Amino acid sequence: QVQLVESGGGLVQPGGSLRLSCAASGLTFSNYVMSWHRQAPGKERDFVARISAVTGSTTYAESVKGRFSISRDNANNTVSLQMDNLESGDTAGYFCQAGTGYWGQGTQVTGSS
């Protein structure tokens, strides 16, 4: 049974930083492209960042380029999202995905003024 468990969300002021983590189990982690997505209330779930399985190459949504960084630790089956210089528009539930079929339950990131 595949499980993805996100952690690290919280309340953050504009310009602040958070680091999200996703712990995976029940799959051969190193074989999977891992990605982060986010969903704000009343909106669709949007792609944020992706990291490839073998080379570790990364792709980012334009809205987070230069502010967010995705990384993976294949030895510990985790993928992380370092979020810096957070903006109010980053407020959303953040979801980890393995490949195209497995999702975590999400962790909430909320910007405060």
C-alpha positions in Angstrom: 0.0 0.0 0.0 1.5 3.3 -1.1 1.5 6.1 1.4 2.6 9.7 1.0 2.6 11.8 4.2 3.3 15.5 3.9 4.5 17.7 6.8 5.9 21.1 7.5 3.0 23.4 6.7 2.0 26.3 8.9 1.4 30.0 9.2 4.1 32.2 7.8 4.5 35.9 7.2 5.1 37.4 3.8 8.8 37.0 2.9 9.2 34.1 5.3 10.2 30.5 4.6 8.9 27.0 5.1 10.2 23.6 4.3 7.7 20.9 3.4 8.5 17.2 3.4 6.8 14.2 2.0 7.6 10.7 3.3 6.8 7.9 1.0 6.3 4.2 1.7 5.0 1.1 -0.1 6.8 1.9 -3.4 10.2 1.8 -5.0 10.8 5.5 -4.4 13.8 5.9 -6.5 11.8 4.8 -9.6 9.3 7.6 -9.3 9.1 11.2 -10.5 8.0 13.2 -7.5 6.1 16.4 -7.6 4.4 19.0 -5.5 1.1 20.6 -6.3 -1.1 23.1 -4.5 -4.7 23.9 -4.3 -6.2 27.2 -2.9 -9.8 27.3 -1.7 -12.3 27.3 -4.6 -9.5 26.7 -7.2 -8.1 23.8 -9.1 -5.0 21.9 -8.1 -1.9 23.4 -9.8 1.5 22.1 -10.5 4.3 23.6 -8.4 7.5 21.6 -8.9 8.8 18.2 -10.1 12.0 16.2 -9.7 13.0 13.3 -11.9 13.7 9.9 -10.7 17.2 9.3 -12.0 19.0 12.5 -12.8 17.2 14.7 -10.2 16.4 17.3 -12.8 13.8 19.8 -11.7 11.0 21.7 -13.2 9.1 24.6 -11.6 5.9 26.6 -12.2 6.7 30.1 -13.3 5.1 31.5 -10.2 7.6 29.9 -7.9 10.8 29.9 -9.9 13.6 31.4 -7.9 11.7 31.1 -4.7 11.0 27.4 -4.3 13.4 24.5 -4.5 12.5 20.8 -4.7 14.9 18.0 -3.6 14.8 14.3 -2.9 16.5 11.8 -0.7 16.3 8.4 -2.2 18.0 6.8 0.8 15.2 8.0 3.1 12.3 8.0 0.6 11.6 11.7 1.1 11.0 14.6 -1.2 11.1 18.2 0.1 10.0 21.6 -1.0 12.0 24.6 0.3 9.8 27.7 0.0 11.5 31.1 0.4 10.2 34.6 0.1 6.6 33.4 0.5 3.8 35.6 -0.8 0.1 35.7 0.1 -0.6 34.0 -3.2 1.2 30.9 -2.0 -1.5 30.2 0.6 -2.9 26.8 -0.3 -2.9 23.1 0.6 0.3 21.5 -0.7 0.2 18.0 -2.0 2.9 15.5 -2.8 2.5 13.2 -5.8 4.4 10.0 -6.8 4.3 9.4 -10.5 0.9 10.2 -11.8 -1.2 8.1 -9.6 -0.4 8.5 -5.9 -1.3 11.5 -3.8 -0.7 12.5 -0.2 -3.3 14.1 2.0 -1.7 17.5 1.9 -0.4 20.1 4.3 -1.7 23.6 4.7 0.4 26.7 4.1 -1.2 29.9 5.2 0.2 33.4 4.8 -0.4 35.9 7.5 -0.3 39.7 7.3 
